[in-house]
Amino acid sequence: MNYPIPENEAERINTLRGYGILDTHPEERFDDLTRLAASICGTPSSFISLVDEDRQWFKSKTGIELCQTSRADAICAHAIMSPEVFVLPDASQDPRFASNPLVLGEPFVRFYAGAPLTAPNGHHLGALCVIDRVPRQLRPDQLEGLRILSRQVMAQVILGKNLNDLKSALNQRDQLEQDMEKLILDLQDASAMIQTLKDLLPICRSCKKVRDDRGYWERVEAYVANATSISATSSICPDCLEGRFGDMRIVEAKA
């Protein structure tokens, strides 16, 4: 069976997928709306249908066992073509649907009414539908009730996306806070290491000069005088005295 394709179908599919609702678990907030639609319209069955590339998938349903059908068999594929409620008083008498498997077999659709689910950008993502096994019509107040409920379904779809976006943003914030805490710890460790390195005194192995913070080499006496309030004086330790003048002292003693 052929079915119509909306203009800008690619954008419509992108909009539908952007809400992240396809193939999600049943939710009471949607089930309440399908039950209310069936009650208002006096039908045994109602469902929320979302139409993707090749199927219609039911987010919520009451009175039917199906979870999805092919798009070729979906009456909702026709319902999304108009902003108005799409009504079939008797699908078995309509040439477009008389041979439809859903008309000839379960759920034996005769009456169908579907109010499109319209996203803020104008794309119709699916429909809130009521069906019956016998031909019938809806009163104007029932049609208006179906329109109102379809807007509430779309409001719930948008709310779900906003909640998911908020959760994602909060998770990202938590991750950023964890990353920041780790960065602070790393910076503290690096600062401690730099301080340790600053506390080390670079001394030349050969001449014993000291390198200051500017990178200049100077004698120990000058470094101590510049870095502290201590004035350094020259002297010689006993070991150096022995090492340098020991032999001379022995000679002098013999003389």
NORHUPE-V493222 format. One line per field, one symbol per residue. ss: DSSP state (2 for helix, 1 for strand, 0 for the rest). psi: psi as a letter, one per 30 degrees, with the letter a starting at -180 (. if undefined). burial: I if it has 16 or more other ideal C-beta (glycine too) atoms within 10 Angstrom, else O. A space follows every 10 residues. Layout:
ss=???
psi=???
burial=???
This chain:
ss=0000000022 2222222200 0000000222 2222222222 2000111111 1000111111 1100000111 2220022220 0000011100 2220000000 2222000000 1111111100 0001111111 1100000002 2222222222 2222222222 2222222222 2222222222 2222222222 2222222220 0010000001 1000001102 2222222000 0000000222 2222222222 22220
psi=klllkllhee eeeeeefffh fkgllkkeee eeeeeeeeee fhlfklljkk jaeglkkjel lkglfkflll fffjfffeef fkflkjkjej ffgkfffegk ffefakghkd kkkkkkjklf gfkjfbljkk llflkalkle eeeeeeeeee eeeeeeeeee eeeeeeeeee eeeeeeeeee eeeeeeeeee eeeeeeeefk jkkkedfglk kaffgkklle eeeeeefagk kklkakleee eeeegeeeee eeee.
burial=OOIOOOOOOO OIIOIIOOIO IOOOOOOOOI IOIIOIIIOI IOIOIIIIII IIOOIIIIII IIIIOOOOIO IOIIIIIIII IOOOIIIIOI IOOOOOIOOI OIIOOOIOII IIIIIIIIIO OOIIIIIIII IIOOOIOIOO OIIOIIOOII OIIIOIIOOI OOOOOOOOOO OOOOOOOOOO OOOOOOOOOO OOOOOOOOOO OOOOOOOOII OOOOOOOOOO OOIOOOOOOO OOOOOOOOOO OOOOOOOOOO OOOOO
